[in-house]
Amino acid sequence: MNRKTQGILAAGASVLVLAGAVWLAAQSAKTPPTPVAESGREVVDMTGRKVRVPADPARVLSLCTSANDTMVALGEAARLAAIDEYGRVVPGVRRAQVIGKGSAISREAVLALGIDLAFVWWYQDDAAAYRRN
């Protein structure tokens, strides 16, 4: 087989692999996200999506200092898995991991911590758009 034929076969194989990858990506985009456990309550979040809020959230992300303060006052500070830099002003949230500042948070940290509930301000739509797929 000469070089020209080899080049044509390699280009054809590359096109087939690329087409397969595009097809798989399109199929995965059609797949609905993994459902959350059945216990809880279905609500419409600030992005307009129907989501199921767990009945007993264990790993909470709070980007709202007022929510941090409320959770501490209710004796639930241990549920705060992550907060933003501004939330450190609330006494009693020292165990929570700081994963960013305002809505500029680490998406990887949100996933790694297994966050199952998040409190965000109405204007933090960029942070509210994060979701598990």
N, C-alpha and C positions, 0 to 999 in steps of 0.2 A: 504494500500500500504506500503510495507516495505522500509527500507532506501536504499537498493540497487536499487530498481526500481525507487525511487525518484531521486537518483543520476544519473541514466542512462537518465531519462527524462530531468533533468536539463542540463546535458551535451549535449544532442541532441538539446535542445532549444538554448543553447549557440552557437552551431555550425551553426544552421539556422540563428540566428541573425547576426553572424559574416559574413556568406555567403551573406546575404542581404546587409550588410554594404559595403562589397567589391564590390558587383554588382552595388550599387548606386554610389560609388566612381568612378567606371569605366565608368558609364553612364555620370556622370557630367564632366569627363575629355574629353569626346567626344563632349560635348556641346560647340559650339563656343562662344567666349566672347561676351558680349553685345556690339552691334555696337555703335560707337560714332555718334553723331548727323551728319546729312547729310551735313551740311555746313562745308566747309573746303577743304583741299587738301590731297589726298592720297600720301604717300611717303613710301619708304622702310627705316626703321630705322637701326641703327648700329647692331642690332641682326639679321637682314635679314627679319624681319616681315613687312608686309604691314600694315601701320597704317594711320589713318585719323587725320591730324593735324587740330585743330579747326581754323576757319577763324578769330576768335576774342578771343584768350585765355585770361581768366580772372585770373587764379590761376597758376602762373608759379613757378616751382622749378628750381633754377640755382645752379649747382655745379661748374660753371665756373666764376671766378672772372671777366674775360674779358666780359662775357655776362652781368653780373651785371652792369659793367661800361657802356656798350653800352645801356642798358635799361634806366639807369639814364640819360645818355646824350640825349636820345630820348624823355625824359619826361614820361617814362612808368614805373617808379619805383613802383608805386602803384600796378602794376600787379604782382610784386614779392611777392609770398605768403611765400616762404621758400628758404633759402640759406644754405650753409655749413659754418662752422666756419671761413674758410679762406676768404669768401666773405664779411666779416664785415669790411674789410679794405677800401671798396668803400664807400665814403661819399654819403649819400642819400638812403641807404638801411636799415635804422634803423627799419622800420615797418615790415620787413620780419622776419619770425621766423627762428631761427637757429635750424636745425634738425639733425645735425651730423657734421662729420669732413671728408672732402674728399668724397669718395664714401661709407664710413661707416655711413649711414644715417638710421633714424628710419622709417621702412616700415609702421608702424602704423601711424606715423605722415603724411606720404605721402598720405595715404588713408583718414585719418581724415580731412586733409586740402582740399581734392577734387582737387588735382593737375590735370590740363588738358594739360599741356605742360612742358617738362623738357629739360634743357640744361645740357649735361654731356660731359666730355672729352672722346676722343676715347678709352682711356685705362680703363675707368670706366665701363667695360662691366657688372660687378656685379650689379651696380646701374641701368644700362640700361635694365637689365632683369626684373625689377619690372614691373608689369602690373596689371591692374584691371581685375578681373574675375567675 
